[in-house]
Amino acid sequence: MKTIVSNSIREVNMSTFNNKSNLDYTDGDIAIANDIRKLGEYESNNTIKLDMVVIIMCVKGRLQVDINCNTYVIHPNDLLFCPPNIMLNDFQTSEDFEGKMIGLSERILQRLFHNSSDVWNKVFYICKNPIIHLEKESLNIFNYFYELVKLKINQSPRQYRKEVIHSILRAMLYEVYADLDRVVAPTEDNLIRQGDLLFRRFLKLLEENSGKERAVSYYAKELCVTPKYLSYACKASSQKTALKWIHDYTTESIRYQLKHSEKSIKEISDELNFPNISFFGKYVKTHFGMSPRAVRKSF
């Protein structure tokens, strides 16, 4: 085994990967490497702090890594899910280790699944149980999707190439989430901390409101807790505050409406319960850096 000892902290995000020429694909939201040995990230003498989602598939050999002081080992046909805001260090690899990597921004995850609380429940489970072993049938399906992604990456640039790649990855992840049903016990809720259950109920409410309610106090009242405790529970379970989750859901709802609907700016503003179109414009400007019309035009 080859051991890499960490002695400093280095943040790795999508911008980090955008600057790498040895990636097979990157577009600012997705990064793909067919051979992660080329990246050299795990070769560094650093503790890595992730500001993105990283999925590693072990093809051959083994990889051992500490995630937030817990040691995990992946073997062939294992997927290792690394969520944002975690620390990775003390990498150990066998001499014959081979692995693939998919990097995803939090933004693209919300876009791919459009705030489905059922999917986020699966993501929540994966954060607690980051290794998924793919059985033969699931492995074949995963590899088919992965090869299809590679085919599109190597294809000459054409219209909708990026959208097609995103759609294939979305289908691939849905297959992985469906495979989780065989390992997630029906009584799982009985084993989860009260704060984690509160966080999951909060996500469900967010999905139902689709950005129409933007005050932490509203959700706290609906869940019969104080706003302070709700924010604490969200931060403890997901490393994101309740207000950050609310803004993420709201901005995704706005983006989806501007991109996929024929509704006017005022109709979208009214539907999302903004007091007036001026307030809506300021909200969009704050979170997108441009006006609603400019956001729509960018699509």
N, C-alpha and C positions, 0 to 999 in steps of 0.2 A: 504493500500500500504506500502511496505517496501522500505525505502530510504537509499541509500548508498552515503555518501558525499565524494567527492574526494579531496585529499590534496597534492598529489605528482604524478609524471609522471613515468609510468613503460611501457617499450616497450614489446609488445607481437608479436612474430614471430613464424615461423614454428619450430624453435629450442625449443622455450618455450613449445609448445605442444608435441614435441617429448619426453620430459622428464616427461610427465604425464602418469601415469598408468591407470587413469580412463577414457581414451579415448577408443572408440570402435574400431578405426582404425587410424593408422598414418604410412606414408611411407616417410616422408621428404618433400613431395610436397602436400599431402592431409591429412587432419585431420577430423575425423568424431566423433561426440558425439551425441548419441540418447537422452541424457538428459543433457542439459548444466548446470543444477543445480549442477551436480557432479563436474564440473570443478572448480567452485568457483572463476572464473575470475572476474565476476561482483560483487562478494561479497567483493572484496578488497577495501580499502579506497584510491584508486589510480585513477588518470587519465590514461587511457590506450591509448598508441600510437601504432597503428597497422602497422606492416611491412609485411602484407599479406592481402588477401581478405577473409572476413568472411561473410557467409550467415547464417542468423538465421531465422528459421521458428517457428512462434508462434503456438503451438498446443492447448493451453488452457490458459485462463487468459489474462494478458496484460503485456507488457514491455515498459517502457518509458526510453529513453536515450538521452543525448545531444551529437550530433555529430558536432564538430567544431562550438560549441555555438548555434546550431539549435536543437530544441527539436523535437523528433519523437516518435510516439507511435504505437506499433504494436499489433494487435488483432489476434484472431484465423484465420488461413489460410492466414496470411500475411507473406511475405518474406522481411527481412531487409538486404540489401546489404551494407556492410561496406568495401570500397576500402582501399588500402594501404595509409599510410601517413596522417591518420586522427586521431583526438583526440576524445575519448569517455569518458564521465563522467556523474555524477549525475544520476546513475541508479535508477529506481524505478520499482518494480515488485509487482503484486498482489499476495496474499497469495497462490492462486491456479495456479500460472504461471507454464507452462511447455513448453519447447522449444527444438528444435533440432539445431545442428550447423554443417556446413561444412566449413572447412578452406582450402584455396587454395593459393599456392605460385604464384607470378606473372609468374614465370618460367613455371609452369604447365599450366597456362591459355594460354600462347603463344604456348605451345606444343599442347594443346587440339584443338586449333582453327587455328593453323598454320598461324598466321598473317592475318586473314580475316578482312579487314577493315570494312565490314558490321557489323560483330560481335562487333568490337571495337567501332563502332558508337553506338551500343546498350549499351555497357558498359559505354560509355561516358554519355548517357542519364540517366542510372541508378545512376551514380555518382551524378547527379543533382536531381534525384527523386528516393531516395533509397528504398522506400516501394512499393512493388508490391502485390496487393491482387489477389489471385488465385480463379477464379470462379470454380464451381463444376467440370466441365470436366477437366480443367487444374489441379485442385487439385488432382483428381483421377490419372491422368497420372503421376504427380510429385510423389505421394505416391507409385505408382507401381514401378517406377524407384528406389525410396529410399529403398523400401522393397527388391528389387533385389540386390541392393548394400549390404544391411544387410545380405542377404543370402550368397553372395560371401564372405563377411567378416567372417562369422561364419563357412564357409566351411573349411575343412582341407586344409592346404597349398598345392598347386599344380602349375604346370607350367603355366605361363601367367596369374596368379591370379591378379597381379598388373595391367597388361595391360587391363584385362577385367573390373576391377573396374574403371579405368580411362575412358574406352570407355562408360560405363554406365553413368558416371557423365557427360561426354561430351554430350551424347544424352539428358540427363535431362536438362542441361543448354540450349541446342538448343530449347527445348520445351518452356522454360521460355522466351527466346529471341523472339520466334515466337509469344508468347502470348502478347508481348509488342506492336505488330503491331496494336492492338485494342486501345491502349492508346496514342501512339505517333502520334500526329497530322501531316497530310501531309504538313502543312505549318510551321513545327517546325523550319526550317532553318531561317525563318523570325524573330524568337524570340530569336535566339542565338547570343551572342556577336561576334563581328568581330574576336576577338582573338580565340574564340572557333571554329569558322568556319575554320580559318586558320589551326588550329591544326588538324581538321578532314581531310582537304585537304592534309596536310602533311602525315597523316597516309595512305591515299589512294596512294600517291606517293611511300611511303615505300613499300607497298604491291606490287605495280607494278614493283618495282626495285628488290625486293627479295634479298637485300643485295649487289647488284652490285655497288651501289653508296654509298660511306661512308663519304662524306664531307658535313658538314652543309651548306657550301657555294653553293653546287650544288642544294640542295632543296630550299634554299632561292632564288636563281636565278630563278628557275622554278616557284616559287610562287610570284615572283616580290616583295620581301621584303628583308631587310637586314638580315644577319645571326644573328645579335644581337637580332633583333625583333622576329625572328622565335624562337630562344631559349627562349626568354621571354614568348612568347605566349604558348609554350609547357609547360614550367614550371608552368605558371599560370593555365593552363587547366588540367594538369595531375600530377603535382609535380615531373615530370621527364624532364630533359633537352632534347633538340633535339638530341644531340650527344648520350645520353644514349639510346634513342629510336632507333637510327640508329644501335648502337652496339647490342641491344637486337634483332632487326630484323635480322641482319647479322649472329649472333651466332645461332639463331634458324634455319636459312636457311642452315648453315653449318651442324648443328646437324641433320637436316632432311635428307640432302644429304648423310651424312656419314652413317646414320642408314638405309635408305630406298632405296638407289640407288647402282648400281653395278659400278658406275663411279670410275675411279682411282683418287687418291689424286690430281694429276696434272690436270685432267679434271675438277674437282670441283673448283680448284684454278682458272683455266682459265675462267670457266663459271661465276664465281663471280668477274671477272675483277681484280684479284690480279696481281701485276706486275710480280711476279715470285713465284715459289713454296716455296722458302725460306721465303719470306715475309708472305705467307699464313701460313706456319708452325709457325712462330713467333706470328702471330695474334691468331691462335688457342691456342698456348701455354699460351698466356696472358689471354685469356678469359675462357679456359677450364682447365688450369693447367696441360695439357699433350699434346703430339703430336697428329696430325690428325690420325695417325695409331692407337695410343693408345685409342683415343676417339672411333674410329670405333670398335676396339676390345672390348671395355667396353660394347657394345651393344650386 
